[in-house]
Amino acid sequence: MRAAGAVDVQEFLNENRFTPFQWLIFALCFLIVLLDGFDTAAIGFIAPSLISEWGVSRQALAPVLSAALFGLASGAVLAGPLSDRLGRKLVLSVSTLLFGAACAWSAYATSLTELAVLRFITGIGLGAAMPNAVTMMSEYCPDKRRAMLTNAMFCGFPLGAAFGGFLAAWMIPQWGWRSVLLLGGVAPVLVGIVIVLVLPESVRFLLARGGRQEQVRAALRRISASADRATAFVMTEKKPGGSAGSGMAVIMSRPYLLGTLMLWTAYFMGLVIFYSLINWMPLLFKDAGLSTQNATLVAALFPLGGVGAVFFGYLMDRYNANAVVATGFALTAVSIFAIGQSAGNLGLLMAVVFVAGVVMNTAQSSLPALAAAFYPTQGRATGVAWMMGFGRLGGIAGSFLVAELARLQFGIGGIFAVVALAGAVAAVALLVKMASKADNT
């Protein structure tokens, strides 16, 4: 029974309009994800300049290119449990300052070894920041807008990567490759300072960890003055296992274990697809007879579809979210298979690659919102972070998958058919999650 005058924080968020205070939280989290996208892609933008200036081979550059991926996985795995124990704001601010400082320091690297170490540290910060931004945003959203707003925030990642490409093309000829890393470092440090100064702690975290009522009241007062009328604030978790101990104990508890494994599977398979195609499509299309320029331009259509995540978020808030994202992965499997059958027709190939990019990037970008809705407060940051951390292994696997298929002399149709299977596996995993007893997303 709820005490007289006590207010449930989620009901409070649901009943009040989305205020400038919440838009500020959205803007800061969006900037973090946008800068995450910029810094993750930055090394690819400067790679040709490194080869030219330092006289190194492509093979020698491989550790530098992959170092951030390992850092991303490590950062996500470490940060989730820390966030569920120490707070969203602390981990988010520290991780943002870390990846900014390491990226800025990278601008002064004098060797590949030093650059690889700094890229690994940058990756740790990036891997920790992203899931905590998702968690913080989701915990200040009303139920009916959570998926759409979280997905909209996640659109910052492809926009940051694309924006970084345009900036790099302009900056490198004028100021050199180091300027790109310096910008990618200074901007997150400034955002991190703003987070420390103005971003509140999640009210759901404060209640879950026994935080003072006045801290919750102060945050909610910035949404509505009606918070002053509440005698107390409570949090009702309509999920089993909400009272378990650590974040890991929650996500690995019997009610959540199946859903956890299925989320990991879906995110892993999504990144297998993404990195397989991002890394290898230009070469595959060139081998299929396209000119180098056309192969690059067609492949560049693939990552443009991430902004479709806003539409998926709208659907997820109104229908069964698992079914919506599973449908996206099923369409991904069909469209990727179609890429392998369209290589002989340039116009058709461009259309199919673009469609595949829309459905694949949209489905993948929707998984963090799906995970945030699945877990209770005590395990939310850990659940989102470990899904993203485990999924990074799929990115590493995807980088090697196509090379192995080519070694086994698979043709272009066969290669895309194998990659398409990952989309089908992700779709099935989400349908299995939908049947989980803990699931009400």
C-alpha positions, 0 to 999 in steps of 0.5 A: 500500500502507498502512503497517503500523499506519496507519489510514484515517480513514473506516474509523475513523469507520465502525467506531466508534460515533457519540459525544457528540463527534460529536453536539456537531459535529452540534449546532453545525452544526444551530444554524448552519443553524437560525440561518441559517433564522431570519436569512434569513426575519427580513426578511419577518417585520419587513417590515410593521413597516418599512412602517408605521414608515418610511412606505415602499411595498412597491416601495421595500422590494424591494431590502431583501428581495432584498439577502440573496439576492444576498449568499447567492449571493456568500457561497457562491461565495467561501467554498467555495474558501476552505474547501478552501484555509484549512479548514472551521473557520476559514471556518465560524467567520468566516462565522457571526460575520459574519452575526451581527454584520451582522444585529445591526447591522441592528437599528440601521439608520436608512434603507432603503439602510443596511438593504439594505447590511447585509442583503447583508453578512448574506447573504454570511455566511449563504451561506458558513456553510451549505455549510461546516456541511454539509461539516464534518458530512459529514466526521465521519460514518460512511458508513452514516449520512452522508446521514441525519445531514446531512439532519437537520442541514439540517432546522434551516433550515425549523425556524429560519424557522418558529420565527422567525415565532412569535418575531417575532409575540411580540417585535414587539408588545412590543419592536419589529421591531429586537428580532428582528434583534438576537436574530438577530444575538446568537445567531450571534455566541455560536455562532461563539465556541463554534465557535472554542473547541471545534469541531475542524478536519475530519480529512479536511481536515487530511490532504488539506492535509498537516496534522500527524498529532498534530492528527488523532490528538487529534480522533479520540481524542475518538471512540475511544482506539484512535486512540492505537494507530495509527502514522499516519493516511491517507485513501483517496479512492475517486474519480477526480480526488482528487489535483487541485489547487484545489477549483475544479480538482476540481469542473471536472475531466473526471471531475466536470464532468458531475455538477457541472453536473447538481447545479447544474441540480437545485439551481437548479430546486429554488429556482425552484420554492420561491421561485415558490410561496412568493412567489406562492401566496397571491396566486394562490389569492386570484385563484382565489377563496379569501379572503385568510385561506384563501389565506395559510393554504393557502400556509403549508402548503407549507414545513412538509415539510422535516423529511421530509429525515430519511427521505430521508437514511435511504433515501439511505444504503441505496439509490442516493442519486441515484435517491432524490432524483430520485424526490422531484423527479419527485413534486414535478413531479406534485404541483405540477401537481396544485395548479393543477388543485385550486384549486376544492376547498379540502380537496383543495387543502390536501392537495395543497399539503402533499404538494407541500411535503413532497416538494419541500422534502425533495428540495431539502434532500437535495441538499447531502448528495448533493453532499458525498458526490459530491466528494473532500475536496479539492473538497468544500466548493467543490462544495457551496458552488458548487452552493448559490451557483449555485442562489440564482440560481434563487431570483431567477429564481423570484421573477420567473417567476410575474409574467411568466407572469401578464403573459402571461395564463397561468391558474392551471393553466398557471402551476403546470404551467410551475413543475412542469416545473422539478421534471421537469428536476431529476429528469432532471438527477440521473438524468444525474448517476447515469450520470456516471463519477465517481459512486458515490453 
